[in-house]
């Protein structure tokens, strides 16, 4: 499981620009308008053959100065609870502000490593003004420019230096790990309690690698797996301070440390933006998924037409990946919760399944011959051989072609769909590679 780095600071200091710079993407909106809410951003960063997760804590609605400052304070407090390293961004052009002092007073009390970054250092003259940030009491300010990338390489080296080493978990690696994730009040705690039930003597708690992850061994009714907790199974002393941000931080931890994610959706509210955020994190980490529509007992329209309408709404939002199971359950009445476990176990087995090379070629080559890749610039693409790659995290298939560079994404999806039609890979992502034969 990768470590978590949080970027904190007051507005307009360049948090989103730094996030985009370190992740090598353009995910975060850089020019924020006052009064608009922007979702918290999550991404991966690779440096020095190590990988860590990055969270941008920016994007609050400004109603008044008091509420604004209070929201920032809450965000910083939650970040200090969840992150392994904190990047505290300040603006070298504006100098030290009252809000910087308030954030620094919180960060000085935490035991988590804090790196003070003086952003917008665009020239050497600006470096001389960085000395005033020593007044924050957080050590040496590191002068960087997120816009130009100046100093970010040294910053990444420092992040890796301060990051705790990954501890090897003392758990059986061949036992699947299921995590229950979802937005607040979707019923995660109720589902976990329904899983564990009253026979608590057969549940064994095993300490996880980090301070906020616990694996619970579940071994009854013919099942044997680790249940990865999220912000529902443990005591949440600060959940009320920012439920959305708290759930995303915990979901990132749980998703990275699991094989199959059970995504909870509230039937009374339908699928919302927060559900899509968590679904995208699951996809980005190549994890298998089971979607559970909870609180189904409270829905009035339980007809087949109502179920179909709900399923279509979920699949259309999560397209193009639509090959996953949707279970309508109720954690409160324990309706179909056993089906959730059965499906999660089946999805885990799908994730580990292998197809023999001879069988794969026997099925796929006639299809490819009947529907070959479209020719480009008068050149015809021929695929003569395919195989499943061994020892991969998710099922991965390689197709050998004479001109692999001309095989576009629509044809890759065609190959994936044909594989899914012939073999059961429900709930798990698939990789398709085109290589030179």
Secondary structure as UniProt FT lines:
FT   STRAND          3..8
FT   TURN            11..12
FT   HELIX           15..23
FT   TURN            34..35
FT   STRAND          41..47
FT   TURN            48..49
FT   STRAND          50..56
FT   HELIX           65..82
FT   STRAND          85..91
FT   TURN            92..94
FT   HELIX           98..107
FT   TURN            108..109
FT   STRAND          113..119
FT   HELIX           124..127
FT   HELIX           128..136
FT   STRAND          142..143
FT   TURN            146..149
FT   HELIX           152..162
FT   TURN            173..174
FT   STRAND          177..182
FT   TURN            184..185
FT   HELIX           188..196
FT   HELIX           200..202
FT   STRAND          204..207
FT   TURN            211..212
FT   STRAND          214..218
FT   TURN            221..222
FT   STRAND          225..228
FT   TURN            231..233
FT   TURN            237..238
FT   HELIX           239..241
FT   HELIX           243..256
FT   STRAND          260..266
FT   TURN            267..269
FT   HELIX           273..284
FT   TURN            285..286
FT   STRAND          288..294
FT   HELIX           296..298
FT   HELIX           304..318
FT   TURN            319..320
FT   STRAND          326..328
FT   TURN            331..334
FT   HELIX           337..352
FT   HELIX           357..370
FT   TURN            377..378
FT   STRAND          383..388
FT   STRAND          396..401
FT   HELIX           404..406
FT   HELIX           409..422
FT   TURN            426..427
FT   STRAND          431..436
//
